Structure formats: C-alpha cells, structure tokens
Amino acid sequence: MRKKQGILIVLDGLGDRPNPELGGKTPLESAATPNMDYLASKGMCGNTYPIAPGIRVGTDVGHLHLFGYDSSEIYSGRGPLEAYSAGMKMMPGDVAFRGNFATIDDDYTVIDRRAGRIRKGTKELAESLNGMILDDGTRVDVKELTEHRVAVVLHGEDLSDKVTCTDPGTAAEGSRLIVPSPLDDSRSAERTADNLWEFTQRSYNILCDHPVNKARNEEGLHSANTIITRGAGLDRYMPTLKDLYGLRAACVAGDATVGGIAELAGMDYFTDESFTGSFDTNLTGKALLTVRLVNEQNYDWVVLHVKATDLAGHDNIPIVKKEMIEKIDTAIGLILQKVDLNSCYITITADHSTPCEARDHTGDGVPTIIAGGDVRRDGVTSAGESQFMAGSLNNLTANDIFMIQMDLIGFTEKVGS
C-alpha cells in the first residue's frame, strides 16, 4: 500500500457529561472550536470507548489501547509504567508503585492528595527518600515525575504486587490513608504490605522536617509530607510499534507518564520545560513541534498529548475545561495551516472521559474524529458528544481507532491472499 502520515491528538479526559454551569452542555459542546468543527466535516466522528462501554480505565491503560495494545496481555499495573517513565530500572521480582506527593495530618488523614499540585522541590523531596533501607533489608527507590507525581520501587527478595495500597482514592480528602494489606495468603504479599507501610511511616517523618516543606509551610502552602501509593505491579515485556508494524513514531507530551508509555511502545519522546502537564502548557510549541516532526523529520505517526483537560475534570472546573478546549482548538489551527490533509490524516480522541461533576474517570464514550482528504465523511459538521451520536465511529474501541489509522497510513497487513 501507499504510505501516508498520521497525527493523533490525545486530549486527556476530554469526554464529559451535560453540566449545569454550561447550560446543560458538555465543555466540548459549549466551546468555540472552529478547527475541530472543520476536521469533523472532513471525516468520520463518534463516541468511542477505551475498551468497552461502561469500562473505566486509567490514563495508563487508556494510552496503551490508543497505541494499539491489549492491556490484558501486557499490563501488570501502573507502577512499572511510572518507574519506566522516571528512568528507573526494574529487576525481576521488583515491585513498583505510582504515587503522589500529598498532604496529611498527624492522624494520616488526607488533606490534599496532590499537595497543592506541587511543582518546585519535588526532586529534593524524592532524593531524601531514595535508597531507604527497610528493616528487612528491602531497598526503596523514589524518583519524581511531573508535578506531584512520583514513582516508587521496592527492591528485595520475596516481594509481591498482590497488595492494597495507601491511596484512599480520587476526591478522598478527609479520608485516612489505607493501611496496606495482602490480597492473597502468600508470605510475599504480607511482607510487601508491611514494607509499604513502613516506607509510608518513615517517609512522613522525613518529609515533615524537610527544608522544602518548612519553606512551603511558611508560605502557607500545603506540605508535601507523604507519598500515597497505588498501581502496584511487576515488570512485563512489551513489543514496540516498530516490531509490530514497522512504524516510525514520535510522541510530543509534557506528562512524563505518557512519555514513558510512548517510549515503551518504541516511540521517540519529545518534550520541553514549557510542555507542562497542566493548564500553562505551551500549546503553540507542541503544535509547531508536531508539524516539524511530520514535515521535516518524516515520522510516520506523531502523537500530540495534552493533559490539562483531564485536570479540569478532576478538579470540577467545567468553565476552565471549556476554555482549555478552545485554546487547544487554536493550536490545532496552527497544525492545519502547515499540514496537508491529503497526505497526513489527523485523529482527535481521548484516553478516557473525566466528567467534571464525577471528578474521576468514567466509562462514557470519548469524542473522536478521524479526518483526511480521502476519509469517508459521515455528515457531522461540529464537535461535541451529542453531535457525534450521529457519526459513523460510535461504539468502536480505542484499538479500532488505532487500526483504522494504521490502515489509512498504510501500515497494516492484508489478511489472506
């Protein structure tokens, strides 16, 4: 087949539900999106699912499926993906966790799960815990990620990922940390649960007295005095997109977790200090870099990721989510000025829905567009969850959307002769 190029724009947590603050519309429906509307008119649209209708997924699983993988075959937990994203090496038997710097009180009650979305000082905080040796000789490695996020790896003998973690859950301020417990009857799970709780308690004592937190307290900011953990997992092999399809791919992102997943998939990861995982990310810079990777470096497939839409959903700020979508639409306009849809397809989708009022990921379908010069058109002319109900992509999955892209750009094999 002839080869073309493709751009996948992932608006993290884009999907939403009708919101009273927006007159009963979703943030996408209420936003002014002339460029997304144009792309909708140039292709196929629908509300698609990361795995299946009603199945909630995390950012990690959502992106694995967007990149064409089956999480049931390769996913063992968010922890290993975070560890890889942080540049940490795991050995067989190591157990990794994703974590947040968070704020708790003396009773281990959660005040803020993200320590005020701390940015500065996380490297110093992580270094103060990195290399901790627990009572049974297990070593704990800690490495900072984007903003409040952190990776934790336990290195030792006879460890297990079959444990509960300490995080009480999204929007769970006011709840106490969960004391880890084994999920099976093995001695290794019991030992790992004990190790995780020892690490949590010792970390609290160290972080409370850390100069970074003393300075934050003086400024009236939340102290990052603990690490709450979830997503325990062991390392597992993952073939690359180059291995599977012969695809030369790149990813532009400010979120280290997404970048790490992209690297595991064999993509070249491009980032910049101005590409944050928050509302102040440099959308213009991301868009222009995406164009260069397509036009000048001739990548077959380029992924552009934006995290801020997900943050707005988690924080229940629909107006901010709407405004962020409008800023993203402007950046998409820059791409349209410099990319020929006759030779480069553009897909817009999300890893999952994060409705503002839910403040968490849900199993709702995510708004999706596949546009290009020769893409079949289904008659939808504006972007929005309700508008896309009339589209041709409804009820497909993220894996389906991936394979459609691969077929369009010419990287699939014919079945049979």
Disulfide bonds with the S-S distance in Angstrom:
none
